[in-house]
Structures are given as structure tokens and as C-alpha cells.
């Protein structure tokens, strides 16, 4: 069995805002603990994303003991603390892609902070444990559920795949353009395309489908500036069914802790 090594663990507590790199993380039913359990919505309860609002990249999230600390990368506002488990607002039906699910507004004061930070109406909502959003049944295995991620609990990318891409670019791009949960080393470029199932510790993962990439990959996560790359170059060699593919979406079985340096053991290849 092929064995590789976990080199990055990332979560994105608030959908489309800056991610958090961790030494270790708890795997729960929806994916990593705190990963995309919060989301910003507009006046019509539709989710907000960097695809339309690149300035969202300028908001950085950090995990504190008592909650999430959100800061502006250019220091335009005082940081905001969003306590874990605290919601004051009403239950809402929110729209994320083709799914509608129940969420709770955190508070009017928190939403006011985001409205000022983004210079547009924005409300922060949380997905409570009794709100269930299903993984696409075409790709689910056991009726898996997911938080506010685009569609799947985990995204996996091999470091060698990014290295291959960067060898073709005039200016290399960092891994944060692709927002993976798990990065691994020790394999050939795009080895993850051939994974069918693998284990990390006691947790089993199955590859659902390749991840189709969008304009978010062209947004510099430090400055929110847009460019043509890396989509332009990826489109020359990573297109399937007219979509640019980079990374693999995963579903999982089991719970427990993962940490950097854990072995990824491929159990079945495609």
C-alpha cells in the first residue's frame, strides 16, 4: 500500500473568508470541527462568496479559546470576537448553491460589523447541529452531511500537484488559492486523481469527485487583487468536461483526531 504524509491541515470557519492552518484537528460528522459552520448571507438569505465579492479575502479568521476572532488584513476595523455556540438571531432558511437549509443569525451587532467591513449588507449565520445539509446523493456513500462547504466535507490536494502547476507559472501561487483541508507529500503530481479510498489513522476517506475550480483561485488572498492565473494555465492541461479540475472532494467515515505528519495510506486505487 502506498503511504504518504499529511503536510497541511486547514479549516475555513466562515465560508469564503481566510483559512486557519492547524497542527491537529478533530474530524466530526460534517468534516473538521468548526470548518464552514458559519457563513455570510445577503439581504435575500443567499450565501456570499469571493466569486462575486473579492474583498471577502481581506477578512482573516483566527481560532481563540472562546470563539472566532475576525480581523481585517489591512487593519481597517477593530477585530471582532464571535463566541462559540452563541446565536441571538432568528432561525432562517438560507440558500447555498442548490441547497436550502436552516441557520441561525449570530447577532445584529456581529452582522453590522461585517456590513461595515465589506461595505455591503451582510449577516453572519451559524449552522446548528440539528440542521442537516446532505452531500449530493449522486456522490454520497452513506447519506453524508456537510456544513457550508461548497458540497463535500473535505478537499484533498497533493503538494506535488501545486509544485507541478507552479513550474508552469511565471509567478508561483500559494496553496491557499485552492482552499484545501488536507495537503499531503511524497507522491507524484496529481496522484490524488487516482485515489479511490484511503485511511488516515482510524478514519476512512473515499474520493467522491474531482474539484472543479472557479475564479476564486485567481484572487490573491493577501490583497484581494484578481489576475488570470492560475486558471489560465490550468486550462491548458487540467480540463475535464470543459471544467478545470484541481484537487479531490472527499467523504469520510469515522471520527477522531488528525495531526500533521500522519500517514495517508491508500487502500484502493481507481
Number of C-alpha atoms within 10 A of each C-alpha: 9 13 16 18 18 20 18 23 21 22 24 25 26 25 23 27 23 23 24 16 14 15 12 16 20 13 20 17 17 26 27 26 15 21 26 25 23 24 27 25 21 16 10 9 18 17 21 20 18 18 15 10 14 22 19 23 23 22 24 22 23 16 17 12 8 11 16 19 16 22 20 18 16 10 10 11 14 11 15 16 17 19 14 15 11 13 19 12 15 12 16 15 15 22 19 19 11 5 14 15 16 17 26 21 23 23 17 13 12 17 19 15 19 21 17 13 20 16 10 13 15 24 24 28 28 27 21 16 11 8 15 16 20 17 23 16 10 7 17 18 14 11 11 21 19 23 30 27 22 14 21 26 25 25 25 24 27 29 21 19 20 19 16 13 18 16 11 12 15 9 10 14 18 14 16 15 15 20 20 22 23 19 20 23 20 16 16 12 17 18 15 23 19 13 18 17 19 21 18 19 14 12 15 19 22 20 23 23 17 19 20 16 18 13 17 22 23 22 22 19 25 14 13 18 12 14 13 11 19 21 19 13 15 17 16 9 11 15 14 11 6 9 14 20 21 25 25 24 23 24 26 26 17 11 15 12 15 21 17 17 15 16 19 20 17 20 16 14 14 9
